[in-house]
Amino acid sequence: MTKVITSGKTVEDAVNQGLTELGVSRDKVEIQVLEQPSKGFLGLFGVRAAKVEVKLLPVPEAVPQPIKPAAYKPELDDALLEDIAAKNPYEEAAAFLKEVAAGMGLDVEVHIKKQRDGHIFNIAGEDLGMIIGRRGQTLDALQYLTNIVANRYSESFVRIVLDAENFRQRRRKTLEDLAERLAGQAIRTGKEVVLEPMPPLERKVIHAKLQNHPQIKTLSKGEEPNRRVVITTK
């Protein structure tokens, strides 16, 4: 492996993650910033993580591949890996959520429910509107970060969906009603309807609701995070 693409809350976090995966120091790599992080609500967490490409520099032919110094103790690496492996990714993710909530002045509980395609974390507590945010934007940002935390402690990919006050189900119903109303508008006017930018899961709800409509078809256009659903007649 000569290069990796990694993410983190900051560029420095993403770079350190790449150095860890490649097992080298910073002077042995070339770093390219692919995406700068964007800050979210109150600056507590990012709506979009930083993304970098960390690539090994070529080793000069006249110089042998560097070896670890005599003081290096591989048992320390083994102990570190064992410590990470011993931690439960879902418990670590839940602890992260509670820590973020505490920073917002909230005392919450996280109830974990296993499903076929992942785990649902139901957040319980008072004043959860701050965690949900406008149209679930804060909840989506927290979900993204929670998945990053969980996957740091798992050898295989894990998927976590965050919910609070049954927001996901209520939001799904709102989106399905919106899809039907805008489909009717497209039929009446004969013009395509372009929705506001939505995250992938919400676009999927719109597509699924209208996929069997006899007069309507849907498509997505644009680039993330400004990708939109378009509703038009067949």
Summary of the structure (lengths in Angstrom):
residues: 234
radius of gyration: 22.4
end to end distance: 47.5
largest distance: 77.3
contacts: 626
relative contact order: 0.09
helix: 44%
strand: 26%
